[in-house]
Each structure stands twice: as C-alpha cells, then as structure tokens.
Amino acid sequence: MAFFLCVIGMVMIVEGIPYFAFPDRMKAVLAQMLRVPDARLRRFGAVLMLVGLVLVYMGRRS
C-alpha cells in the first residue's frame, strides 16, 4: 500500500507541473480540448492506458 501511495503521489506531482509552471498555456490547452470530439478523447485515453499498462508490466518483470 505504501508503494501505491508513493506512485500516486509521484503521478500527481508530474501532472501538476504544467499547471504550476504554465497556467495560461494550460487554460488554452483545456479550452482546445473542449472542442475535441468525445470519440477521439476516448481513443487517446485508451492508448494512454494501454501504454501505461505495458510500462507497468515491463517494470514488474525487471
């Protein structure tokens, strides 16, 4: 459980960096994202999850 909390914390740190460093740019990116069709966002999310799963699998094997 401690490892899981550490990983979640690291993800939150990495995810928060752009909002901290470039808040104006992130607002523009989020506004652009509102115009992207739902199907495209779902495909993008699925690809990200698949890549993440592969990375986790590779990390657990080594």
Sequence and secondary structure as in RCSB ss.txt:
>XXXX:A:sequence
MAFFLCVIGMVMIVEGIPYFAFPDRMKAVLAQMLRVPDARLRRFGAVLMLVGLVLVYMGRRS
>XXXX:A:secstr
 HHHHHHHHHHHHHHHHHHHH HHHHHHHHHHHTTS HHHHHHHHHHHHHHHHHHHHHHHH 
